[in-house]
Amino acid sequence: MVNDAEAASVRRIFQRFIDLGSATVLARELRREGFRSKQGTLIDKGYLYRLLNNRVYRGEALHKGNSYPGEHVAIIDADLWDRAHSILQVSPRKRANNSRTQTPALLKGLIFSDTGAAMTPTSTKKGVKLYRYYVSMDVIRNRETGEETAPMRLAAGMVEDAVVTEVRRILQTPEVVTKVITALKQQDSAVSEADAIAALHEFSALWAQLFPAEQARIIQLLIRHVTVTADGLEVDIRRERIAGVIREMVAPRSQEAAE
């Protein structure tokens, strides 16, 4: 008999693996969420590989290493299984390299021109090189905006680096450090004060260790919106979320060290 709750979890893991293309990234995500196996242990890559290769979920029965049509209902359809296994056929090293080189638009849905128009990510390819930009919807829709003073088109890498630099600067201010430590104590967090302070001051090092998908998720959590003006960028940060983000970035490392 199918356990609907567990079947939903299995399907979600398959889908997230397809989205992320990395068992390492998925394991980190699930560990952050506190997802555990039936044995009560935190998820690791080995568990994910066993789950993703379990043909019982396809409605098959195994005997002496061979699989046969089973009498039970499949909880993973052929399309989901095939998409996950097309990724698994690529070597883990190559998948990791692909995941690290894929550059999502960090500021998608967050960046606006000073007219209030969204700036949407676009790209163009010249030869083998990809050039990414954020372009105001005023330009894309050919809308009149009067006298233009702020840039309506920005190189994506430049503006993303500037926003990450501003986030790093804010995280290191005494006011934010104090608030984060206070919040972690109130939450009875397992993250020590020393680890939290180190994370705030070594944000660049932690950031560099993250896959692009994780970086994009953190930016979406921390940034309310970015406004492009004639004088530069105005970055509105959700300061109330900083403690939670720092806890997420530090806790997985602490758990892995303990194991």
Sine and cosine of phi, psi and omega as CSV:
sin_phi,cos_phi,sin_psi,cos_psi,sin_omega,cos_omega
0.00,0.00,0.64,-0.77,-0.03,-1.00
-0.98,0.19,0.77,-0.64,0.15,-0.99
-1.00,0.02,0.95,-0.30,-0.15,-0.99
-0.86,0.52,-0.64,0.76,-0.03,-1.00
-0.92,0.40,-0.71,0.71,0.00,-1.00
-0.94,0.35,-0.58,0.81,0.04,-1.00
-0.89,0.45,-0.65,0.76,0.03,-1.00
-0.89,0.45,-0.63,0.77,0.02,-1.00
-0.90,0.43,-0.67,0.74,0.01,-1.00
-0.90,0.44,-0.71,0.70,0.01,-1.00
-0.89,0.46,-0.62,0.78,0.02,-1.00
-0.90,0.43,-0.65,0.76,0.01,-1.00
-0.89,0.45,-0.68,0.73,0.05,-1.00
-0.86,0.51,-0.73,0.68,-0.05,-1.00
-0.91,0.43,-0.68,0.74,-0.01,-1.00
-0.92,0.39,-0.57,0.82,0.06,-1.00
-0.90,0.44,-0.65,0.76,0.05,-1.00
-0.90,0.43,-0.66,0.75,-0.01,-1.00
-0.90,0.43,-0.67,0.74,-0.13,-0.99
-1.00,-0.03,-0.53,0.85,-0.01,-1.00
0.94,0.34,0.29,0.96,-0.06,-1.00
-0.52,-0.86,0.84,-0.55,0.08,-1.00
-0.93,0.36,-0.53,0.85,0.02,-1.00
-0.89,0.46,-0.75,0.66,-0.01,-1.00
-0.91,0.42,-0.68,0.74,-0.02,-1.00
-0.90,0.43,-0.65,0.76,0.03,-1.00
-0.88,0.48,-0.67,0.74,0.03,-1.00
-0.88,0.47,-0.69,0.73,-0.02,-1.00
-0.88,0.47,-0.72,0.70,-0.03,-1.00
-0.93,0.37,-0.58,0.82,0.03,-1.00
-0.92,0.40,-0.63,0.77,0.03,-1.00
-0.88,0.48,-0.59,0.81,-0.02,-1.00
-0.98,0.19,-0.13,0.99,-0.02,-1.00
0.98,0.19,0.29,0.96,-0.01,-1.00
-0.92,0.39,0.74,-0.68,-0.05,-1.00
-0.78,-0.62,0.39,-0.92,0.06,-1.00
-0.97,0.25,0.06,-1.00,0.04,-1.00
-0.88,0.47,-0.44,0.90,0.02,-1.00
-0.99,0.13,-0.02,1.00,0.04,-1.00
1.00,0.07,0.16,0.99,-0.01,-1.00
-1.00,-0.08,0.46,-0.89,0.07,-1.00
-0.93,0.37,0.51,-0.86,-0.08,-1.00
-0.95,0.33,0.67,-0.74,0.14,-0.99
-0.77,-0.64,0.02,-1.00,-0.06,-1.00
-0.89,0.46,-0.62,0.79,-0.01,-1.00
-0.86,0.52,-0.69,0.73,0.04,-1.00
-0.87,0.49,-0.70,0.71,-0.03,-1.00
-0.90,0.44,-0.68,0.74,0.01,-1.00
-0.89,0.45,-0.64,0.77,0.04,-1.00
-0.90,0.43,-0.67,0.74,0.00,-1.00
-0.90,0.43,-0.72,0.70,-0.07,-1.00
-0.93,0.37,-0.34,0.94,-0.01,-1.00
-0.97,-0.24,0.10,0.99,-0.05,-1.00
-0.98,0.18,0.97,-0.23,-0.09,-1.00
-0.96,0.28,-0.17,0.99,0.10,-1.00
-0.86,0.50,-0.58,0.81,0.01,-1.00
-0.91,0.42,-0.33,0.94,0.03,-1.00
-1.00,0.04,0.04,1.00,-0.02,-1.00
1.00,0.07,0.34,0.94,-0.02,-1.00
-0.95,-0.31,0.36,-0.93,0.07,-1.00
-0.91,-0.42,0.60,-0.80,-0.04,-1.00
-0.95,-0.31,0.65,-0.76,0.07,-1.00
-0.51,-0.86,0.88,-0.47,0.01,-1.00
0.79,0.61,0.69,0.72,0.08,-1.00
0.99,0.11,-0.08,1.00,0.02,-1.00
-0.95,-0.32,0.49,-0.87,0.00,-1.00
-0.93,-0.37,0.58,-0.82,-0.02,-1.00
-0.69,-0.73,0.39,-0.92,0.07,-1.00
-0.84,0.54,0.78,-0.63,-0.03,-1.00
-1.00,-0.08,0.09,-1.00,0.02,-1.00
-0.99,-0.10,-0.08,1.00,-0.03,-1.00
-1.00,-0.08,0.27,-0.96,-0.04,-1.00
-0.98,0.18,0.70,-0.71,0.07,-1.00
-0.96,0.28,0.62,-0.79,0.08,-1.00
-0.95,-0.30,-0.16,0.99,0.09,-1.00
-0.87,-0.49,0.85,-0.53,-0.02,-1.00
-0.98,0.20,0.20,-0.98,-0.10,-0.99
-0.88,0.48,-0.63,0.78,-0.03,-1.00
-0.90,0.43,-0.73,0.68,0.00,-1.00
-0.90,0.44,-0.68,0.73,0.02,-1.00
-0.88,0.48,-0.74,0.67,-0.05,-1.00
-0.90,0.43,-0.64,0.77,0.01,-1.00
-0.91,0.41,-0.65,0.76,0.03,-1.00
-0.91,0.41,-0.66,0.75,-0.07,-1.00
-0.98,0.20,-0.35,0.94,0.13,-0.99
-0.92,0.38,-0.50,0.86,0.07,-1.00
-0.97,0.24,-0.66,0.75,-0.02,-1.00
-0.90,0.44,-0.43,0.90,0.00,-1.00
-0.94,0.34,-0.33,0.94,0.08,-1.00
-0.99,0.13,0.63,-0.77,-0.05,-1.00
-0.88,0.47,0.57,-0.82,0.02,-1.00
-0.81,0.58,-0.62,0.78,-0.01,-1.00
-0.90,0.44,-0.70,0.72,-0.01,-1.00
-0.92,0.39,-0.63,0.77,0.04,-1.00
-0.88,0.47,-0.66,0.75,0.00,-1.00
-0.89,0.46,-0.68,0.73,0.00,-1.00
-0.90,0.43,-0.65,0.76,0.03,-1.00
-0.90,0.44,-0.66,0.75,-0.02,-1.00
-0.90,0.44,-0.61,0.79,-0.04,-1.00
-0.97,0.25,-0.47,0.88,-0.03,-1.00
-1.00,0.05,-0.32,0.95,0.06,-1.00
-0.94,0.33,0.82,-0.57,-0.08,-1.00
-0.93,-0.37,0.98,-0.17,0.04,-1.00
-0.96,0.29,0.31,-0.95,0.06,-1.00
-0.98,0.21,0.98,-0.21,-0.08,-1.00
-0.85,0.53,-0.55,0.83,-0.15,-0.99
-0.97,-0.25,0.28,0.96,0.00,-1.00
-0.86,0.52,0.82,-0.57,0.00,-1.00
0.99,0.14,-0.01,1.00,-0.08,-1.00
-0.90,-0.43,-0.34,0.94,-0.15,-0.99
-0.96,-0.29,0.70,-0.72,-0.07,-1.00
-0.68,-0.73,0.46,-0.89,0.12,-0.99
-0.98,0.19,0.16,-0.99,-0.02,-1.00
-0.96,0.29,-0.08,1.00,0.11,-0.99
-1.00,0.05,-0.10,0.99,-0.04,-1.00
1.00,-0.06,-0.02,1.00,-0.01,-1.00
-0.98,0.19,0.65,-0.76,0.06,-1.00
-0.91,0.42,0.56,-0.83,0.11,-0.99
-0.96,-0.30,0.91,-0.42,-0.14,-0.99
-0.99,-0.11,0.58,-0.81,0.02,-1.00
-0.95,0.31,0.72,-0.69,0.08,-1.00
-0.69,-0.73,0.19,-0.98,0.01,-1.00
-0.46,-0.89,0.35,-0.94,0.09,-1.00
-0.62,-0.78,0.53,-0.85,-0.05,-1.00
-0.90,-0.44,0.77,-0.64,0.08,-1.00
-0.84,-0.54,0.95,-0.31,-0.10,-1.00
0.93,0.37,-0.82,-0.57,0.02,-1.00
-0.99,-0.15,-0.03,1.00,-0.08,-1.00
-0.99,-0.11,0.72,-0.70,0.01,-1.00
-0.97,-0.23,0.78,-0.63,0.04,-1.00
-0.94,-0.35,0.83,-0.56,-0.05,-1.00
-0.95,-0.32,0.56,-0.83,-0.02,-1.00
-0.62,-0.79,0.30,-0.96,0.27,-0.96
-0.91,-0.42,0.81,-0.58,-0.07,-1.00
-0.83,-0.56,0.72,-0.69,0.00,-1.00
-0.89,0.45,0.65,-0.76,0.07,-1.00
-0.90,0.43,-0.34,0.94,0.10,-1.00
-0.88,0.48,-0.64,0.77,0.02,-1.00
-0.95,0.32,-0.73,0.69,-0.04,-1.00
-0.88,0.47,-0.62,0.79,-0.01,-1.00
-1.00,-0.02,0.04,1.00,-0.02,-1.00
0.83,0.55,0.67,0.74,0.00,-1.00
-1.00,0.02,0.64,-0.77,0.06,-1.00
-0.97,0.26,0.74,-0.67,0.00,-1.00
-0.84,-0.54,0.14,0.99,-0.06,-1.00
0.98,0.19,-0.48,-0.88,-0.01,-1.00
-0.96,0.29,0.87,-0.49,-0.03,-1.00
-1.00,0.08,0.80,-0.60,0.03,-1.00
-0.89,-0.46,-0.52,0.85,-0.01,-1.00
-1.00,-0.10,0.48,-0.88,0.04,-1.00
-0.87,0.49,0.66,-0.75,0.01,-1.00
-0.97,-0.24,-0.08,1.00,-0.01,-1.00
-0.55,-0.83,0.81,-0.59,-0.06,-1.00
-0.76,-0.65,0.60,-0.80,0.12,-0.99
-0.91,0.43,0.81,-0.59,-0.12,-0.99
-0.88,0.48,-0.71,0.70,-0.03,-1.00
-0.86,0.51,-0.65,0.76,-0.03,-1.00
-0.90,0.43,-0.75,0.66,-0.06,-1.00
-0.95,0.33,-0.58,0.82,0.04,-1.00
-0.91,0.41,-0.67,0.74,0.04,-1.00
-0.88,0.47,-0.63,0.77,-0.01,-1.00
-0.91,0.42,-0.64,0.77,0.00,-1.00
-0.93,0.36,-0.70,0.71,0.02,-1.00
-0.88,0.47,-0.62,0.78,0.05,-1.00
-0.88,0.47,-0.66,0.75,0.02,-1.00
-0.92,0.39,-0.64,0.77,0.06,-1.00
-0.87,0.50,-0.72,0.69,0.01,-1.00
-0.87,0.50,-0.67,0.75,0.00,-1.00
-0.89,0.46,-0.70,0.72,-0.03,-1.00
-0.91,0.41,-0.63,0.78,-0.01,-1.00
-0.89,0.45,-0.39,0.92,-0.05,-1.00
-1.00,-0.10,-0.01,1.00,0.01,-1.00
-0.95,0.31,0.61,-0.79,-0.02,-1.00
-0.82,0.58,-0.61,0.79,-0.02,-1.00
-0.87,0.49,-0.72,0.70,-0.03,-1.00
-0.94,0.35,-0.66,0.75,0.03,-1.00
-0.84,0.54,-0.72,0.70,0.00,-1.00
-0.89,0.46,-0.69,0.72,-0.02,-1.00
-0.91,0.42,-0.63,0.78,0.00,-1.00
-0.91,0.41,-0.71,0.71,0.01,-1.00
-0.88,0.47,-0.69,0.73,0.02,-1.00
-0.88,0.47,-0.70,0.72,-0.02,-1.00
-0.90,0.44,-0.66,0.75,0.00,-1.00
-0.91,0.42,-0.60,0.80,0.03,-1.00
-0.92,0.39,-0.65,0.76,0.01,-1.00
-0.91,0.41,-0.52,0.85,0.00,-1.00
-1.00,0.08,0.01,1.00,-0.05,-1.00
0.79,0.61,0.71,0.70,-0.07,-1.00
-0.95,0.33,0.52,-0.85,0.05,-1.00
-0.97,0.24,-0.20,0.98,0.01,-1.00
-0.97,0.24,0.81,-0.59,-0.02,-1.00
-0.96,0.28,0.35,-0.94,0.03,-1.00
-0.87,0.50,-0.65,0.76,-0.01,-1.00
-0.90,0.44,-0.67,0.74,0.01,-1.00
-0.91,0.41,-0.63,0.78,0.00,-1.00
-0.91,0.42,-0.71,0.71,0.01,-1.00
-0.89,0.46,-0.67,0.74,0.01,-1.00
-0.88,0.47,-0.67,0.74,0.00,-1.00
-0.89,0.45,-0.65,0.76,0.02,-1.00
-0.90,0.44,-0.64,0.77,-0.04,-1.00
-1.00,0.06,-0.27,0.96,0.01,-1.00
-0.89,-0.45,0.55,0.83,-0.05,-1.00
-0.84,0.55,-0.63,0.77,-0.04,-1.00
-0.86,0.50,-0.67,0.74,-0.01,-1.00
-0.92,0.39,-0.69,0.72,0.04,-1.00
-0.89,0.45,-0.68,0.74,-0.02,-1.00
-0.86,0.50,-0.67,0.74,-0.04,-1.00
-0.91,0.42,-0.40,0.92,-0.02,-1.00
-0.99,0.14,-0.21,0.98,-0.08,-1.00
-1.00,0.09,0.55,-0.84,0.14,-0.99
-0.95,0.30,0.42,-0.91,-0.02,-1.00
-0.80,0.60,-0.61,0.79,0.00,-1.00
-0.89,0.45,-0.61,0.80,0.02,-1.00
-0.94,0.33,-0.64,0.77,0.04,-1.00
-0.87,0.49,-0.70,0.72,-0.01,-1.00
-0.89,0.46,-0.65,0.76,-0.01,-1.00
-0.90,0.44,-0.66,0.75,-0.01,-1.00
-0.92,0.40,-0.66,0.75,0.03,-1.00
-0.89,0.46,-0.65,0.76,0.02,-1.00
-0.89,0.45,-0.54,0.84,0.03,-1.00
-0.96,0.29,-0.64,0.77,-0.16,-0.99
-1.00,0.05,-0.50,0.86,-0.13,-0.99
-0.99,-0.17,0.77,-0.63,0.10,-0.99
-0.99,0.13,-0.80,0.60,0.14,-0.99
-0.24,-0.97,0.34,-0.94,0.04,-1.00
-0.85,-0.53,0.77,-0.64,0.01,-1.00
-0.92,-0.40,0.77,-0.63,0.04,-1.00
-1.00,-0.03,0.87,-0.49,0.01,-1.00
-0.86,-0.51,0.09,-1.00,0.03,-1.00
-0.91,0.42,-0.42,0.91,-0.04,-1.00
-1.00,-0.06,-0.13,0.99,-0.02,-1.00
0.64,-0.77,-0.52,-0.85,-0.04,-1.00
-0.95,-0.32,0.67,-0.74,0.14,-0.99
-0.95,-0.32,0.91,-0.41,-0.08,-1.00
-0.96,-0.28,0.89,-0.45,0.01,-1.00
-0.98,-0.18,0.94,-0.33,-0.09,-1.00
-0.99,-0.17,0.64,-0.77,0.08,-1.00
-0.99,0.14,1.00,0.05,-0.09,-1.00
-0.90,0.44,-0.44,0.90,-0.02,-1.00
-0.94,0.35,-0.23,0.97,-0.02,-1.00
-0.99,-0.16,-0.11,0.99,-0.10,-0.99
-0.88,0.48,-0.71,0.71,-0.04,-1.00
-0.86,0.51,-0.68,0.73,0.00,-1.00
-0.90,0.44,-0.65,0.76,0.01,-1.00
-0.91,0.41,-0.69,0.72,0.02,-1.00
-0.89,0.46,-0.65,0.76,0.03,-1.00
-0.87,0.50,-0.68,0.73,0.01,-1.00
-0.89,0.45,-0.64,0.76,-0.06,-1.00
-0.95,0.31,-0.51,0.86,-0.08,-1.00
-1.00,-0.04,-0.64,0.77,-0.13,-0.99
-0.85,0.53,-0.71,0.71,-0.01,-1.00
-0.86,0.52,-0.61,0.79,0.02,-1.00
-0.91,0.42,-0.63,0.78,-0.01,-1.00
-0.91,0.41,-0.65,0.76,0.00,-1.00
-0.91,0.42,-0.68,0.73,-0.03,-1.00
-0.92,0.40,-0.60,0.80,0.01,-1.00
-0.92,0.39,-0.61,0.79,-0.04,-1.00
-0.94,0.35,-0.46,0.89,-0.03,-1.00
-1.00,0.02,0.00,0.00,0.00,0.00
